[in-house]
Amino acid sequence: MVQFRGYSDDQVEARLDFAHLRDIWPFVRPYRGAFAACLLILLLSFGIEILGPFLVRWAIDGPIADAADGRPMDVSAIAWLGGAYLATSLVGTFLSFSYGMLTAKNGQRVVRDLRLHLFRHMFLLGPPFFDKNPAGKLVTRITSDVENLNELIATGVLQTVFDLLKIVGIVAVLFLLDFDLALFGLVVIPLLVGVSLMFRRYARDAYRKVRSRLAKQNAFTAETVGGVRAIRGYGREAAVQQHFDELNEGTRDGWRETILYFAMFFALVELALRFSQAGLLYVGGRGIFEGTVTAGLFVQFWMYFTKLSEPIRELGEKYNVLQSAFSSSERIFGILGEAESPPRAKDPVESRPGPATLRFRDVAFRYLPDVPVLDGVDLDVPAGTTCAFIGPTGAGKSTILSLVSRLHDPTEGRITLDGDDLRDLELESLRRRIAVVPQDVFLFTGTILENLRLSDESIPELRVREAIDAIGAADFVNALDGGLHAQVEERGATFSQGERQLLAMARALCHDPDLLILDEATANIDSESEARIQRALDVLFEDRTVLVVAHRLSTVRSADQVIVVDGGRVQVRS
Amino acid sequence: MRILTRFRRGFSLLWERKWQVLRGLACMPISALLVLWMAQLLGRVVDRLRTHSDGGYDESALLEDCLLLAAIAAVDAVLRFGGRHQLINASRHMEARLKSELNAHLAKLSISWFDRARTGDLLSRITQDVELVRFVTGPTLLYGTSAIVLVPGGVYLMLEFSPLVAGAALVSFVIMLAGIALLMPRLHKHSKAVQEAIAEISQRAAESFNGIRVLLAFARGRGEVEAMSQLSNRYVDCNIELAKLRAWFNVLIHACREIVIIAVVVLGAIEVGNGTLTIGQLLTFLALLGAMVWPLIAIGWIVASWHRAVAAADRIEEVFSAEPEAQTGRDVELHGRIEIRGLTFTYPEQSQPALIDIDLTIEPGQRIGVVGPIGSGKSTLLAILLRFYDPPRGTVLVDGIDILDISPKSVRKVFAVAPQDPFLFSDTLGGNISFGHEDVDVEGFAAAASLDTDLDAFPEGWETIVGERGVTLSGGQKQRTSLARALAADRPALVLDDTLSAVDLATERRILDNLRSARGNRTLVAIAHRLSIVQESDLILVLEDGRVTARGKHAELVRQPGYYADTWRRQSEETMLERGLPE
C-alpha cells in the first residue's frame, strides 16, 4: 500500500564554508576584547596543564624515590611540590571557570544581537517575504538556526584553533623531554586521530539519519493526534498504527547504527590509550633498565598522553558542530541578504497627519510578469469621503487596498497621498496615518488592551476605553473577567465573528487614523451584531477618508462613490 | 519499591530482549574486573622495574607483562563494546516498544479524551517522556553494573594498600557525589528556565509572523523588535545563570579530582617513606582513581536524573491508565437510515445541554441541510452520529438499531465527512484523496470537487507532497481535497461540514452542480453557514442554542421571519455586490 509517502528519506548535505566567518565578524567585533581575553585564558591554562605533570615527576623522582630507596625524605620538598601543585590546580580551576563564563557571555551576546538584527530585518522584508515563507520556518530561523551559531561563536573557532595548537604543543614538549618515548607517541597519535576521524564520519552520518527519521516520526505522531477525527471517521486506525510502527522501527534501526559506532568508538579510544600505555611501559621500562628514564618521567609522559587524547576527541566532535553552524549561517545570512520591501526612499518625506486625499494614476500591479492583477486603475478619493469597492472575489479589491498601505508597490503608475508619491514618504509615518480593519481579524496572545493599542504605550488606556464605548463593544469587553485587561484566549476563538469585528474596529478607532481601510466581515454575523456593526461603522467613518470593500447594501448606499472592480479594472459608479 | 512498580511496563518491554540484556549485564562487571587487574599490573611492573637491580626482572619479563597488559586491554575493549552495544540497543528496543504501545493505546481512547488532552502536552509524553525514561535506563544499566564492581573493588584494593590514603580518596569522592547531587537539581531547574525562555521567544516570533499584516499595517514593527529585545535579554541572563552553574559544576569535579591526586601523592609519599607503600602501589592507586572518577560522575548524574525519569514514567502511565473508548455494540452492515428521537445531550463535565429535544429522520438518499449560528449544536449533532460521543439510549437509531448497540467502527462506515478545516497528512495529494482506499479514481473525484482546476499549482501533480512537511494548500484547496476524499471513500452518506466556506461563489456553484450526479444515491448531509449550499435540500433544520427553531424546505423558511430569512437576505445582498450590480 502506497501511503504517507511524505516521509521518505531526504538528506541535506551542508558544506563546510569558512566564508561565513566574514559575515559573522561584524557581530563579533563589539566584543573582540572579551574574545581576546578568552584566548589569553586558553594560553595560560595550557601553560598550567604543561606544568602540572612536571611537579608530579619531580615529586616522584625526588622525595618519593628517596623514601622508596630508604634515603631520608625531604619533607619540605614534598610539601613545596604539593603546595605548588595545589596552587596550579586552583589557578587552573579559576581559569576554566572564567573561560566557561566568558565564552557563555560572549556567545550569548553575539547571538542576541544577531537574533534581533535578523528579526528587525524580517520586518523590513515586508509581505512578499512572509508570503513565500511559512511562519513556522521563520520561527526556526530566529530560534534554532541562530542558536546553532552560538557554539561556533562562543567556543567553536577559538577552541578548534586552540585544540590544534595544544596537540602541536604537547608533542613538542614530549620531544624535548625524551626523543625515544616521543617517537613512540607519534606512532600512537595517528592511531587515535584515525579512530576519531572514522568515528566522526560514520557517526555523524548515522546520527543525522536517525535525527531526520525521528523528526519524521514525531511529525507523524503530531499529525495523527491532530487528525484523530479524520482517522476515526474513515476507520484508518490500523493503517496509521502500521505506518507508525514502520517509522518507529526505522528510527530504532537508525539508532542501532549509531549505537554500533559509538560502542566501537568508545571501546577503540580506550583500547588505543591502553595499547599506548602498554607500549609506553615497555619503551619506558627499557629506558629504566638502561637508566635513561626515571619513574617520574614515565608518569609525566603518561599524563601528557592522557591530555593529548582530549583535544583529539574534541576535534572530531567540533567538526559536527561547525558543520551544522555553517548550514545555519547560510540560511540566516541568506535572509539578511534579501532586499527590503518596499525599498526605502532616498530622501524620505514625513507624511503629516491631517485630512487625507488619495489619488491613483494609471496604476498596474502584477505578482508575475505576465499575469496582471490590476491594470490602468485611476481613482480620486477626496479627504473625508467614503469609497466603496464591490465586485467578485479575486477581482483585485484587496490588492488595491494593499497598495495604499504599501504592503505592495504598484508595478506601474503612481499613488499619491496629499500630493506626495507614496514611495517618497517615510514608511512608518505613512502607515501611522492608516488603520486597517481586515475581514478576518487577527488577535494576538495578550490582553484586550494590548491587542487594541498593539502595545503602543503612547495610546493612553483612556482612549482605548473611549474607543470601545464609541464602537459599542464595551458591554462584552467589560463582561470579561478582567475587562480590558482580560487575556485573549485561543487567538480570540472564544469571541463571535461579530465581536471580533467590533474589536478590530475599536483597534482602528483608538489609533485615530486619517485614512481607514476596511474589509467588511460577512460570515456568521447574527442580526443583533449586524445592527451594532452598522452603528460602529457610522462612528468610525466620521471625518475620515475611507476605503471599504463592501459586502452590505447599506454600506454601498452611504458611500460617496462606488467602484466596481472586475478583472483587474475599475469602473466608477455614482 | 514504588519505583519498580512505576517502571514495570518498561522492565517487561526490556525483558523482551532478555538475552541481549543479560549478555550486556555480563560484560560490564567483567570489564570492571579487568580494569582493576590492569591497574594492579601497572603498579607491579613499575615496582619490579625499580627493583630490577635485585635481579629476577629483565627485558623479556617486561615484554611479557606489557603484552599481558595489551591482551587484557583487548579483551576489555571487546567487553566494553559488547556491553554498550547490547544494553543500549535493548534500551532503544524498550523505547520503540513503549512508543508503539502508547500509540496503539491512543487509538483506543475516546474523542472526548482527546478533546480534554492538550496536544502539546500529549505529544511531549509520547516523545520526550519516553525518551527520558530510555535515557536513564540505558546508562543506569551500563554504568550501574560497571560501578557495582569497580567502586567496591577499587575501594577494597585501596584499603588493602593504605587505609589512610584510601580514606582521603573516599572523602573526596563523597564530597564530589554530594556536590553533584546538590547541583544537579539546580542545573535541571536552570536548563528548564532556559528552555522556557527560548520557547517564549519562539512563541512571540510565531505571533508576530502570524499577525505580520496587522503589525505592518499599523507600523508596529519597532514595538515588536523592542519586545523581542527584552525577551532576548532575559534569555541571555538565563543562559549566563546556567553557564555559571555549569562552571561551578566543572570546578567541583576538577577541584575534587585534583585534590584527591594531591592528597594521594602527598600522603602516599609519606607512607612510601615509612615503607608501608611502594611507588608501584602508589601508581596503581592513581590509576584506580582515574578509572573510578568517570563512573562516579555518571552515577551522580544518573541518581540526579532519576526523579525526572520517575515523573516522566508517571506521565506515561497516566496515558495508559485512561479508559479506552466504549467498544460496545456489534459489527453490522448499515444502509444509513437515521432516526433521532427527542435527543437531549450534555457533554461530560458540563451542565448546559448542547442539544435539546432533537427529532430528525433521514431516509437513505435524502438531502438534509443543517444551519445555525456558531455554537448552536451542529457539530455536536455530527459528533454523535459518528459515535464520537454516546447519546442516551433510545435517542439515536441507525437502520432501526440503537447506535449504542452498533460498534463505532460500523457506525462510522456509514459516513464520509468532509470537514471545514480538514487535516491533510504529509502525503501526496493523491494519497490524501484516496486515503488508504485502493484503485481510487483520484482524478475523477478531484474533478467532482473542482480541484482539477488547481492542478497547475502543484509542481508534481497528484504526486505532490502536501501537508505539514510539504506544499501548503490554500483554505479552499484543502476543503476541496477533503471533499474529494469524502467522495472517494464511497460511504452511504456524504457529510459536508461547512466544507465550502473558503471556496468562492462560482466554484461553489460548480461543485454543487457536480455533486448532483457525483453523489449518486447517497445521502447528503450539509452543515453550512452559506445557505446556497442547503438551498436544494429536501429538509432544512435550523438550530439555535441547541434547539430546532425551524424546519422545512428553503421556500418555506425564507418566508418565515427568523434566522434563516435574515441570513438569506444578507447573503443575497453580498452575492449581488460580488456580481457588481448595485441598484
Interface residues (C-beta under 8 A of the other chain):
Chain A: M1 V2 Q3 F4 R5 G6 Y7 V56 A59 I60 P63 I64 A65 A67 A68 G70 M73 I78 A79 G82 Y85 L86 S89 L90 G92 T93 S96 F97 G100 M101 A104 K105 Q108 R109 R112 R115 L116 F119 R120 M122 F123 L124 G126 P127 F130 P134 A135 G136 L138 V139 I142 T143 E147 K216 N218 A219 F220 T221 A222 E223 T224 V225 G226 G227 V228 R229 A230 R232 G233 Y234 G235 R236 E237 A239 V240 Q241 F244 D245 N248 E249 T251 R252 W255 R256 I259 L260 F262 A263 M264 F266 A267 L268 E270 L271 R274 F275 Q277 A278 G279 L281 Y282 G285 R286 I288 F289 A295 F298 V299 T306 I390 G391 P392 T393 G394 S405 L407 L427 E428 L430 R431 R432 I434 A435 V436 P438 F442 F444 T445 L454 S455 D456 S496 Q497 H511 I517 T522 A523 N524 I525 D526 S527 E530 A550 H551 R552 L553 V556 V562 V564 V565 D566 R573
Chain B: M38 L42 V45 V46 L49 R50 H52 D58 E59 L62 L63 D65 C66 L67 L69 A70 A73 A74 D76 A77 V78 R80 F81 G82 R84 H85 I88 N89 R92 H93 E95 A96 K99 S100 N103 A104 L106 A107 I111 F114 T119 L122 L123 I126 T127 I198 I201 S202 Q203 A205 A206 E207 S208 F209 N210 G211 I212 R213 V214 L215 L216 A217 F218 A219 R220 G221 R222 G223 E224 V225 A227 M228 S229 S232 N233 Y235 V236 N239 I240 L242 A243 K244 R246 A247 W248 N250 V251 H254 A255 E258 I259 I261 I262 V265 V266 G268 A269 I270 V272 G273 G275 T278 I279 L282 L283 G290 P373 I374 L386 F388 P408 K409 R412 K413 F415 A416 V417 P419 P422 F423 F425 S426 D427 T428 G431 F435 G436 E438 I465 V466 G467 E468 R469 G470 T472 R485 A489 S501 D504 L505 A506 H529 R530 Y563 D566 R570 Q571 E573 E574 M576 L577 E578 R579 G580 P582
